[in-house]
Amino acid sequence: YNDRDCLVAALNEQGYAEVEVHDEAVNLIGYHGDTRPEKANVIVRRKYIGTAANDLGFVKEADGTYSVIVSDYDSHKHGVEWMTGLKKAYTEKRLIKHAAKNGLKYLGKKVVNNKVQIQWMDTRI
């Protein structure tokens, strides 16, 4: 992940309407309300995940990409399947953003033969 806005939009699509964004990384909170040593720039607070959950975070690395921070306890909910869904949503958001910069308007998507087809209108004409 290298686009913060698309990451936040993908998290929203995954069901997290409340996502914190920080220019400077801040500490994550554990399920006991304790301050954890891990810091993140994009955070879904535990109260939006579940009562026994820890915060979910994404820390901005030196190269500008975001790495996920998921506690061992929460890895059952935010495991491979969830991360695959997040990556798909993120990729779609990035594609739409990039296409808009190049004069294409997103019209929607549909599934044909188990494959997603994204529809565009060229507004450059």
C-alpha positions as CSV (number, residue, x, y, z in Angstrom):
1,Y,0.0,0.0,0.0
2,N,1.5,3.3,-1.0
3,D,-1.6,5.6,-1.3
4,R,-3.0,6.6,2.1
5,D,-6.3,7.8,0.7
6,C,-6.9,4.6,-1.2
7,L,-6.0,2.6,1.9
8,V,-8.5,4.5,4.0
9,A,-11.2,4.1,1.3
10,A,-10.4,0.3,1.1
11,L,-10.7,0.0,4.9
12,N,-14.1,1.9,4.7
13,E,-15.2,-0.6,2.1
14,Q,-14.2,-3.5,4.4
15,G,-16.6,-2.1,7.0
16,Y,-14.5,0.3,9.0
17,A,-16.2,3.7,8.7
18,E,-14.0,5.3,11.4
19,V,-10.3,5.4,10.4
20,E,-7.8,7.7,12.0
21,V,-5.0,9.2,9.9
22,H,-1.9,10.7,11.5
23,D,1.1,12.4,9.8
24,E,3.2,11.3,12.8
25,A,2.7,7.7,13.9
26,V,0.9,7.3,17.3
27,N,0.7,4.4,19.7
28,L,-1.8,1.6,19.2
29,I,-4.1,0.6,22.1
30,G,-4.4,-3.0,23.4
31,Y,-7.6,-4.8,24.4
32,H,-7.1,-3.8,28.0
33,G,-6.9,-0.2,27.1
34,D,-3.2,-0.3,27.5
35,T,-0.8,1.7,25.3
36,R,1.1,-0.7,23.0
37,P,4.7,0.0,21.9
38,E,3.7,-0.2,18.2
39,K,2.9,3.0,16.4
40,A,0.9,3.6,13.2
41,N,-0.2,6.3,10.9
42,V,-3.5,4.8,9.8
43,I,-5.5,3.2,12.6
44,V,-8.8,1.4,13.1
45,R,-9.4,1.7,16.8
46,R,-10.3,-1.5,18.8
47,K,-13.8,-0.2,19.6
48,Y,-14.7,-0.5,15.9
49,I,-13.2,-4.0,15.6
50,G,-14.6,-5.8,18.7
51,T,-14.6,-5.6,22.5
52,A,-11.7,-8.0,22.9
53,A,-9.7,-6.6,20.0
54,N,-6.5,-4.6,19.7
55,D,-6.1,-1.6,17.4
56,L,-5.4,-2.4,13.7
57,G,-2.6,-0.2,12.3
58,F,-0.7,0.7,9.2
59,V,2.7,2.3,9.7
60,K,4.3,4.4,6.9
61,E,7.7,3.0,6.1
62,A,10.7,5.1,4.9
63,D,10.0,4.1,1.3
64,G,6.4,5.5,1.5
65,T,4.6,2.2,1.7
66,Y,2.3,1.2,4.5
67,S,2.8,-2.1,6.5
68,V,0.1,-3.6,8.5
69,I,0.3,-4.2,12.3
70,V,-2.1,-6.9,13.5
71,S,-1.8,-8.5,16.9
72,D,-1.4,-12.3,17.2
73,Y,-4.9,-12.4,18.8
74,D,-6.5,-10.4,16.0
75,S,-4.9,-12.4,13.2
76,H,-7.9,-14.8,13.1
77,K,-10.1,-11.9,12.1
78,H,-7.5,-10.0,10.0
79,G,-5.8,-13.0,8.4
80,V,-5.0,-14.0,4.9
81,E,-8.6,-13.9,3.6
82,W,-9.4,-10.5,5.1
83,M,-6.0,-9.1,3.8
84,T,-6.8,-10.4,0.3
85,G,-10.1,-8.6,0.4
86,L,-8.5,-5.4,1.6
87,K,-5.8,-5.7,-1.2
88,K,-8.5,-6.1,-3.8
89,A,-10.5,-3.1,-2.6
90,Y,-7.3,-1.1,-2.4
91,T,-6.2,-2.1,-5.9
92,E,-9.6,-1.1,-7.3
93,K,-9.4,2.3,-5.6
94,R,-5.9,2.9,-7.0
95,L,-7.0,1.9,-10.4
96,I,-10.0,4.3,-10.4
97,K,-7.9,7.2,-9.1
98,H,-5.2,6.6,-11.7
99,A,-7.8,6.3,-14.5
100,A,-9.5,9.5,-13.4
101,K,-6.1,11.4,-13.7
102,N,-5.9,10.1,-17.3
103,G,-9.4,11.3,-18.3
104,L,-11.4,8.1,-17.7
105,K,-14.7,8.2,-15.7
106,Y,-15.5,5.1,-13.6
107,L,-19.0,3.8,-14.5
108,G,-19.1,0.7,-12.4
109,K,-18.2,-2.9,-12.4
110,K,-19.9,-6.2,-13.0
111,V,-19.0,-9.9,-12.8
112,V,-18.9,-11.9,-16.0
113,N,-17.9,-15.5,-16.0
114,N,-16.5,-15.1,-12.4
115,K,-14.3,-12.2,-13.6
116,V,-14.7,-8.6,-12.6
117,Q,-15.1,-6.2,-15.5
118,I,-14.7,-2.5,-14.8
119,Q,-16.5,-0.1,-17.1
120,W,-15.1,3.3,-18.1
121,M,-16.1,6.3,-20.2
122,D,-13.4,8.3,-21.9
123,T,-14.0,11.9,-21.1
124,R,-11.0,13.2,-23.1
125,I,-13.0,13.2,-26.4
